[in-house]
Amino acid sequence: MTVGVRLVDLTQEIYQGMPVFPLHQPTFIFPNITHEESERRIGFPFATNNLLINEHGPTHSDAPYEYDPQGKTIDEMPLEYFCGPCVCLDVSHVSPDAFITRRDLEEAVTRAGLPLVKGDIVLLHTGHFRRAYGTEEWLTRYTGLDEEAAGWLAENGVVNIGVDAPSIDKPDDPRFSGHRICRKFGITNTENLCNLDQVVNRRFLYVGLPLKIRKGTGSPIRAVAVLVD
């Protein structure tokens, strides 16, 4: 019997006009050189584009330095935070107007039958990408972790908390609870994921490696789930 390996792309598209937080640089993509210009100048048709993009604009991971002046920058972080064993938990029943609580997480772990292990990456399927991407609610109305829930994940050894929403925090949470816990434990979080409905309630290998940006506060990633069927 042949064992198949399947890749699920968990990464949102990068394009000019993509939604980003108001505090962040909008994404711009523009030609550097066209095929015609290159052929005219060097005799061969190369085409390249330039990107102007925020570290936290598309699907990305945060470095602790983003929320802790004494924290590690993205180039200093262990690669195990971005590539390793992963569980995707279903919290899609939680209202976008409510917090994800510790009880929600504990019940999700029980339903999945997948206990957390130290060093795990945990992705939270909220359903927000499917529900609201491309609408005005994408950046303004979605669930997020309360402080106890985020702390419970960190205390269980989770090194990376991912979500299919712009942030692990509710947009109206003045405490920035999830990021506060990431700062306390020196761990990362991954935001703007998608397609988590395809991997929910499964354990798999997650790969979401950041660019090696010197002193970076975070980095865009290409997030992929590696499934063995």
SULHU-V693051 format. One record per backbone hydrogen bond with DSSP energy under -0.5 kcal/mol. NH is the residue of the N-H (numbers start at 0). CO is the residue of the C=O. E is the energy in kcal/mol with one decimal. If there is no record, write none. Layout:
NH:CO:E
NH:CO:E
//
This chain:
3:1:-0.5
5:226:-3.3
7:224:-2.3
8:6:-0.5
9:7:-0.5
9:222:-2.6
11:191:-0.7
14:12:-0.6
16:26:-0.8
17:14:-2.0
23:20:-2.2
27:51:-2.4
29:49:-2.0
31:47:-3.0
32:47:-1.9
37:33:-2.5
38:34:-2.7
39:35:-2.0
40:36:-1.9
41:37:-3.4
42:37:-0.7
42:38:-1.2
43:37:-0.7
45:43:-1.6
47:32:-1.9
49:29:-3.5
51:27:-2.6
53:24:-0.6
56:53:-1.6
59:190:-1.8
60:218:-2.1
61:188:-2.3
62:216:-2.5
64:71:-2.2
65:62:-2.3
66:63:-1.1
67:63:-0.9
70:67:-2.5
73:215:-2.6
74:212:-0.6
75:72:-1.8
76:72:-0.6
76:73:-0.8
80:77:-1.6
81:78:-1.9
82:78:-0.9
83:205:-1.9
85:203:-2.4
86:120:-2.2
87:201:-1.7
88:86:-0.6
88:122:-2.7
90:88:-0.8
90:124:-2.1
93:90:-1.7
97:94:-2.0
99:143:-3.1
100:98:-0.6
104:100:-1.8
105:101:-2.8
106:102:-2.6
107:103:-2.0
108:104:-2.4
109:105:-2.0
110:106:-2.6
111:107:-2.2
112:108:-1.6
113:108:-1.3
118:156:-2.6
119:116:-2.2
120:84:-2.2
121:159:-2.5
122:86:-2.5
123:161:-2.5
124:88:-3.0
124:122:-0.6
125:123:-1.1
128:163:-0.6
130:126:-2.0
131:127:-3.0
132:127:-0.5
132:128:-1.7
134:131:-2.4
137:134:-1.3
139:136:-0.6
140:136:-2.2
143:97:-0.6
144:167:-2.7
145:99:-2.2
149:145:-2.4
150:146:-2.4
151:147:-2.3
152:148:-1.8
153:149:-2.2
154:150:-2.8
155:151:-1.1
156:153:-1.8
157:152:-2.0
158:119:-2.5
159:119:-0.7
160:187:-1.5
161:121:-3.1
161:159:-0.6
162:189:-1.8
163:123:-1.1
164:162:-0.7
170:141:-0.5
172:169:-1.9
173:171:-0.9
175:172:-1.2
179:175:-2.4
180:176:-1.8
181:177:-2.2
182:178:-2.4
183:179:-1.9
184:180:-2.3
185:181:-1.3
186:181:-1.5
187:158:-2.0
189:160:-2.5
190:59:-2.2
191:164:-3.0
192:162:-2.0
193:9:-1.5
197:194:-1.6
198:195:-1.4
199:195:-0.8
200:87:-2.8
201:198:-1.0
203:85:-2.1
204:225:-1.7
205:83:-2.8
205:203:-0.5
206:223:-2.6
207:81:-2.7
210:219:-0.8
212:210:-1.9
213:211:-0.6
215:212:-2.2
218:60:-2.1
220:58:-2.2
221:208:-0.6
222:220:-0.6
223:206:-3.0
224:7:-2.5
225:204:-3.3
226:5:-3.4
226:224:-0.7
228:3:-2.3
228:226:-0.7
//
